[in-house]
Each structure stands twice: as C-alpha cells, then as structure tokens.
Amino acid sequence: MAHTARSKKETKEFFDPPEELNRKVDQLAELVKKSKHFIVFTGAGISTSTGIPDFRSGMDTKLETGPGKWELQAHSQSKGATAHKAGKTTSTVKAIPSPTHMLLVKLQQEGILKHIISQNTDGLHRRSGIPQKALWELHGNNNMEWCKKCKHEYLRDFKCSRPKSKHITGRNCDNPACGGQLRDTIINFGESLPQDALDGGFEQASLADLCVVFGSSLTVTPAADMPLEVVKKKNSPGDLVIINLQETPLDVIASLRIFSKCDDVSKLLAEKLSVEIPPFRLRRRLLVTTAPTGKGQRVEVMGTDIEGSPFSYLKQVYTRSTC
C-alpha cells in the first residue's frame, strides 16, 4: 500500500461553476448511455455526506479540519505526528448510504452499471443493496468477518476488528463442522490486498469501456492502478471520468474531469439519465429452518442480508409452546 501523506497543494479543493458542472454532467450522461461495460471506482469522498470523514484528505468542513486519519497515520510513521482530534462524525455502523450510493444501486439494478470497485471499508455499498457479485471491496469491510478455514462470511451490525488482535475477532464460525476462528477483513497499513480482490478489480478494468471515479484521490496503489488500466489498454482504451474535489495523479489522462461533490453530480446525472434515485431501505431476511431430532424437530432461526449472508441483527428469539 502506498504512502498516503499529502501536501497542502495536493489537498486543495476546487469547485466547477454551476454552468460548467451542468455541461460536464451532460458529457458524463452521454458516456454512460453509449457504454457497454460501465464500472465505478469509489473512494472516501463518496461517503463524506453521510458523516464519515474523508480519511485520506485535508478537507476543511464541519466533518473534519486538518489532516485525515490515514494521512496523519502515514506522517506519524516517519515524523511522529500527534493524533488529530476530529469534529463530530457518524459511526460507519450508523451511517445511511448517500444519494450517490443509491444511484449506483439503481444503475446496477437497471443493468447499466456492471461493477463497483471500492477502496472504502465503511460497508455502505453492501448496506445500500449492491450485491456481492457486483462489488470488490479492496480494503475490506468493517462489518464483515470470515472464517479462514471454511471461507464462510458473516455480516455484523458492529465493527468486527479488535485493536492489536492480529485480525482475530474473538468469535468462531457457526458451522458445526468447522468452528474455526473468525477474522476481520480489514487491510491495514503495510498489508497486501487479497489476491482475489486484486485479480477481480483488474479483470473489471480490462473489460470496462468507461470507468467513473467517485471521491478518490487515486494516490493509493495498487488500487489506483485499476482506473489507469481502463485507459492504457492497447487494443480498446476506455474513458476515465474523475469526480473529486482535489486534483489526482490521473487527471491528465482523464476524458472528463469534474470538480464537485459526489452527491451534486449524482443528482444531476440521475436527471439527465431519466432515472429516479431510490430511497434507502434497510433490507434483512429471517431464515427459519427445521431439522428432525429424537424428540421431534429442532427449529433454527438466523438473520441474513438480502443475499442470504449471515447477518447478526437478531439478539434474542422467544418461543412459545402451542401444546
């Protein structure tokens, strides 16, 4: 993972005037309409409107002033920087997906958007309704843990990681035939990205004829090499659109560069594509199964997400005898 500390020049924000923004989103809408394999690459900027700080920027808003969390951590490794006290923020567990998240859900459901590659660990793409098959979370998910032994995944309504635990969460796999130790899915500083996520992300980049970047500084590699791959393909290079308030290293090769907040662009884009941004609704399922026992039947009740992945939103289940 690349060093993420950035200079004041690199964190300076720019805003397109309204007329220019409207013209650029017109161009973006045309690119989306003609695309055959449209993918999106998302960074922390897609979630700032939900109250989650932009961890890799030096943004100056009500959410946070001064260096971001990862920026300070990167500085501290070499310069002994002190911890930064952020302003009021929203927990990733309590945050509600933004209009941009929900527009992406709509475009994916309509078959327009093929895949999302995300650097974020906040879990908002899964919570918004993006199916796992259409999403690569390169740096993990705060609310997911997995069993290294049987590969089973568990979504939680709390953060799974524990400080200094070496990824061990302290829980065990529910599979009676397994019972292995569960691990968080977060990729920490200095750790390599999972090979399946790397391979999957680059495969999507190789297929894409359009990649739209929402809210990423594109400074963290190898993740940032995926949008680059879309443009540098020898046979059929695709279009790269970057939506970010700060300049990025890939601006010079972008087909379209938009300096605006992600939600402002998304609302305009929805209008121009004649699609409605759906409201966020948290969808969960209750899975009830029965199994014969020597004394009758055993009933098992489990909470899952909309795709059937175990999700721990149930705290207690009460039973009442009908006899």
C-alpha positions, 0 to 999 in steps of 0.5 A: 500500500502506498504512502498516503501523506499529502501536501497542502497543494495536493489537498486543495479543493476546487469547485466547477461553476454551476454552468460548467458542472451542468455541461460536464454532467451532460458529457458524463450522461452521454458516456454512460448511455453509449457504454457497454461495460460501465464500472465505478471506482469509489473512494472516501469522498463518496461517503463524506455526506453521510458523516464519515470523514474523508480519511485520506484528505485535508478537507476543511468542513464541519466533518473534519479540519486538518489532516485525515486519519490515514494521512496523519497515520502515514506522517506519524510513521516517519515524523511522529505526528500527534493524533488529530482530534476530529469534529463530530462524525457518524459511526460507519455502523450508523451511517445511511448510504448517500444519494450517490450510493443509491444511484449506483444501486439503481444503475446496477439494478437497471443493468447499466452499471456492471461493477463497483470497485471500492477502496472504502471499508465503511460497508455502505455499498453492501448496506445500500443493496449492491450485491456481492457479485457486483462489488470488490471491496479492496480494503475490506469491510468493517462489518464483515468477518470470515472464517479462514478455514471454511471461507464462510462470511458473516455480516455484523451490525458492529465493527468486527476488528479488535485493536492489536488482535492480529485480525482475530475477532474473538468469535468462531464460525457457526458451522458445526463442522468447522468452528474455526476462528473468525477474522476481520477483513480489514487491510491495514497499513503495510498489508497486501490486498487479497489476491482475489480482490486484486485479480477481480478489480483488474479483470473489471478494468480490462473489460470496462469501456468507461470507468467513473471515479467517485471521491478518490484521490487515486494516490493509493496503489495498487488500487489506483492502478485499476482506473489507469488500466481502463485507459492504457489498454492497447487494443480498446482504451476506455474513458476515465471520468474523475469526480473529486474535489482535489486534483489526482495523479490521473487527471491528465489522462482523464476524458472528463474531469469534474470538480464537485461533490459526489452527491451534486453530480449524482443528482444531476446525472440521475436527471439527465439519465431519466432515472429516479434515485431510490430511497434507502431501505434497510433490507434483512431476511429471517431464515427459519429452518427445521431439522428432525431430532429424537424428540421431534424437530429442532427449529433454527432461526438466523438473520441474513442480508438480502443475499442470504449472508449471515447477518447478526441483527437478531439478539434474542428469539422467544418461543412459545409452546402451542401444546 
